[in-house]
Amino acid sequence: MAAHTTSASRAIVDYFNSPAWNAPKEAELLAAIMQELMQTGQPTSSKAVIARIIDRLEQDGDESLLNSYRSLLAQLMESNETHSA
């Protein structure tokens, strides 16, 4: 039984360490935005994060990055609607 658990654990670790696995891009973008806000002493409220995403949407030209920002914005707006209902 221990050998089976060890091999399963090893397989899970290998999967997450493999180049094929990537954290969701939206999570990375959110983390970067939160870090920027904290470094500049701004609040990390939903409004501040959403405003920063909108700024990025207006400035960035990379289509795949824009799609990630749109997806992140949609997730945050959906989350805000759920919490305010």
Rosetta silent file (secondary structure, phi, psi, omega in degrees, C-alpha in Angstrom):
SEQUENCE: MAAHTTSASRAIVDYFNSPAWNAPKEAELLAAIMQELMQTGQPTSSKAVIARIIDRLEQDGDESLLNSYRSLLAQLMESNETHSA
SCORE:     score description
SCORE:     0.000 S_00000001
   1 L     0.000  -41.415 -179.452    0.000    0.000    0.000 S_00000001
   2 H   -62.980  -37.733  179.374    2.820    2.410    0.854 S_00000001
   3 H   -65.150  -38.414  178.809    4.444    1.836   -2.544 S_00000001
   4 H   -65.998  -43.367  178.807    1.168    2.667   -4.299 S_00000001
   5 H   -63.883  -41.876  179.615    0.753    5.871   -2.263 S_00000001
   6 H   -64.121  -43.429 -179.241    4.335    6.883   -2.935 S_00000001
   7 H   -68.496  -35.137  177.112    4.002    6.327   -6.684 S_00000001
   8 H   -67.454  -42.793  177.891    0.733    8.266   -6.765 S_00000001
   9 H   -62.747  -41.897  179.675    2.313   11.118   -4.829 S_00000001
  10 H   -62.903  -41.741  179.829    5.305   11.078   -7.146 S_00000001
  11 H   -63.347  -39.619  178.964    3.020   11.185  -10.196 S_00000001
  12 H   -66.515  -45.585  178.602    1.155   14.197   -8.781 S_00000001
  13 H   -61.540  -44.209  179.396    4.377   16.035   -7.987 S_00000001
  14 H   -61.690  -39.899  179.625    5.764   15.254  -11.438 S_00000001
  15 H   -61.398  -48.544 -177.396    2.596   16.529  -13.090 S_00000001
  16 H   -72.750  -19.920  176.345    2.691   19.879  -11.311 S_00000001
  17 H   -91.424   -7.833 -177.469    6.416   20.243  -11.942 S_00000001
  18 L   -75.126  153.314  178.859    6.136   19.411  -15.635 S_00000001
  19 L   -66.480  -18.188 -179.028    6.346   22.164  -18.250 S_00000001
  20 L   -71.847  -24.473 -178.175    2.902   21.139  -19.519 S_00000001
  21 L   -92.399  128.722  175.910    1.226   22.392  -16.337 S_00000001
  22 L  -131.021  140.377  173.853    0.768   26.136  -15.988 S_00000001
  23 L   -63.511  151.009  178.485   -1.050   28.078  -13.334 S_00000001
  24 L   -55.989  133.437 -177.316   -4.041   29.912  -14.740 S_00000001
  25 H   -60.034  -35.222 -179.911   -2.850   33.073  -16.412 S_00000001
  26 H   -61.497  -38.103  178.887   -5.607   35.051  -14.715 S_00000001
  27 H   -64.206  -39.091  177.988   -4.258   34.062  -11.302 S_00000001
  28 H   -66.209  -41.902  179.132   -0.810   35.321  -12.269 S_00000001
  29 H   -64.036  -43.811  178.797   -2.252   38.605  -13.535 S_00000001
  30 H   -62.036  -42.579  179.112   -4.290   39.080  -10.373 S_00000001
  31 H   -61.990  -41.367  179.544   -1.240   38.377   -8.229 S_00000001
  32 H   -65.410  -41.510  179.435    0.802   40.941  -10.195 S_00000001
  33 H   -66.035  -43.944  178.942   -1.924   43.569   -9.880 S_00000001
  34 H   -61.470  -42.302  179.674   -2.319   42.951   -6.146 S_00000001
  35 H   -63.164  -43.467  178.290    1.444   43.219   -5.676 S_00000001
  36 H   -60.519  -44.124 -179.676    1.555   46.508   -7.619 S_00000001
  37 H   -62.855  -44.076 -179.414   -1.257   47.944   -5.540 S_00000001
  38 H   -66.635  -39.007 -179.278    0.400   46.939   -2.275 S_00000001
  39 H   -65.812  -30.592 -179.915    3.802   48.273   -3.355 S_00000001
  40 L   -92.984    1.926  177.337    2.301   51.667   -4.157 S_00000001
  41 L    76.906   14.742  178.797    0.320   51.759   -0.914 S_00000001
  42 L   -86.166  156.958  178.641   -3.041   51.661   -2.677 S_00000001
  43 L   -67.322  149.856  177.932   -5.960   49.665   -1.305 S_00000001
  44 L  -101.272   39.886  179.890   -6.386   46.143   -2.640 S_00000001
  45 L   -76.040  165.985  177.796  -10.140   46.471   -2.841 S_00000001
  46 H   -58.661  -41.235  179.782  -12.208   45.034   -5.649 S_00000001
  47 H   -60.825  -43.272 -179.224  -12.706   48.533   -7.044 S_00000001
  48 H   -66.195  -41.084  179.444   -8.965   49.184   -7.146 S_00000001
  49 H   -66.208  -45.103  179.856   -8.244   45.841   -8.810 S_00000001
  50 H   -62.642  -41.824  178.066  -11.015   46.328  -11.374 S_00000001
  51 H   -61.896  -40.373  179.668   -9.792   49.856  -12.138 S_00000001
  52 H   -66.174  -39.278  178.388   -6.263   48.540  -12.658 S_00000001
  53 H   -64.372  -42.889  178.798   -7.528   45.819  -15.016 S_00000001
  54 H   -62.167  -41.148  175.203   -9.474   48.393  -17.027 S_00000001
  55 H   -57.305  -44.854 -179.367   -6.308   50.519  -17.260 S_00000001
  56 H   -64.857  -38.288  178.766   -4.428   47.504  -18.570 S_00000001
  57 H   -62.612  -34.029 -179.173   -7.165   46.756  -21.102 S_00000001
  58 H   -78.320  -22.563 -173.970   -6.815   50.293  -22.441 S_00000001
  59 H  -103.463  -32.145 -172.635   -3.014   50.166  -22.648 S_00000001
  60 L   -81.559  146.963 -179.335   -2.019   46.637  -23.648 S_00000001
  61 L  -113.477   -9.142 -178.683   -1.918   45.516  -27.270 S_00000001
  62 L   -75.872  116.757 -173.635   -1.212   41.788  -26.900 S_00000001
  63 H   -61.452  -40.553 -179.644   -4.420   39.985  -27.846 S_00000001
  64 H   -68.029  -36.196  177.133   -3.821   36.906  -25.686 S_00000001
  65 H   -68.796  -39.960  177.126   -3.029   39.116  -22.696 S_00000001
  66 H   -60.636  -41.251  178.408   -6.122   41.213  -23.365 S_00000001
  67 H   -63.213  -37.586  177.653   -8.223   38.050  -23.381 S_00000001
  68 H   -66.866  -40.690  176.654   -6.753   37.052  -20.030 S_00000001
  69 H   -63.848  -41.379  178.059   -7.540   40.492  -18.588 S_00000001
  70 H   -61.455  -43.440  179.343  -11.106   40.251  -19.941 S_00000001
  71 H   -63.728  -43.804  177.999  -11.527   36.833  -18.376 S_00000001
  72 H   -62.417  -43.719  178.761  -10.158   38.054  -15.043 S_00000001
  73 H   -61.263  -43.640  178.908  -12.426   41.092  -15.140 S_00000001
  74 H   -62.107  -41.463  179.322  -15.451   38.896  -15.877 S_00000001
  75 H   -64.144  -42.279  179.586  -14.569   36.598  -12.976 S_00000001
  76 H   -66.640  -41.511  179.157  -14.205   39.530  -10.578 S_00000001
  77 H   -64.322  -41.274  178.593  -17.463   41.124  -11.726 S_00000001
  78 H   -64.167  -40.954  178.863  -19.256   37.806  -11.358 S_00000001
  79 H   -64.297  -41.161  178.633  -17.771   37.372   -7.889 S_00000001
  80 H   -65.384  -38.134  179.115  -18.879   40.886   -6.889 S_00000001
  81 H   -65.861  -39.717  179.784  -22.417   40.219   -8.120 S_00000001
  82 H   -65.043  -40.287 -177.900  -22.568   36.998   -6.117 S_00000001
  83 H   -77.367  -24.792 -178.478  -21.383   38.704   -2.928 S_00000001
  84 H   -90.560   -9.882 -178.195  -23.667   41.714   -3.278 S_00000001
  85 L   -78.851    0.000    0.000  -26.809   39.671   -3.957 S_00000001
